[in-house]
Amino acid sequence: MAAKRTLEILKRLDDTYGTEMICYLNHETPWQLLIAVILSAQCTDARVNIVTKDLFTKYPDLNAFANASLAEMEEDIRSTGFYHNKAKNIIACARMLLEKHGGKVPDTLEELIALPGVGRKTANVILGNIYHKPSVVVDTHVKRISKRLGFTKEEDPEKIEYDLMKKLPKDHWILYNIQIITFGREICFARNPKCEICPLQDLCKAK
């Protein structure tokens, strides 16, 4: 019964939001997406896209990031918040990509999370969007809505990730995140969700 309910939820998400693999962070290369995801911590995708538009022009390659002035980088990304840490991590990450990986963004979780400023969420975004490997990305929308739908009771993002890996079919791992971001922005808000127009209202455990 639970598996049937899960498939019905996924079918309705597919019908409502489509099955196209959309990435909301603008990028042209894998390393640009990696930097954009590092910047997106506690920041909106829209704000990151505004910042990276100038950032990727000013620093056109990994060498430019690796040799950037920390103080200048902080100013360049200040509006994304937590800019001291982010600037330090971005420069260190660019250096490690050049020194250890020949300038290529690695394609395994272990190698990705060894990079400065890269946690499981960032690594899974890269694995799913760049390398098309099944990966579960747990952001604030996925955490909130997965709990409301009864897919998890956990608070820790890594435990939520494992719960979703058990409950969702692999072909929906990255897609679920993409659909839930839109669903969370349009309907299932943290406060005052629009339950009356929700396509999942009869299947929601929190309603």
Secondary structure, DSSP 8 states (H G I E B T S, - for coil): -HHHHHHHHHHHHHHHH-S----SS--SSHHHHHHHHHHTTTS-HHHHHHHHHHHHHHS-SHHHHHT--HHHHHHHHGGGS-HHHHHHHHHHHHHHHHHHHTT----SHHHHHTSTT--HHHHHHHHHHTS--------HHHHHHHHHTTS----SHHHHHHHHHHHS-GGGHHHHHHHHHHHHHHT--SSS--GGG-TTGGG-S--
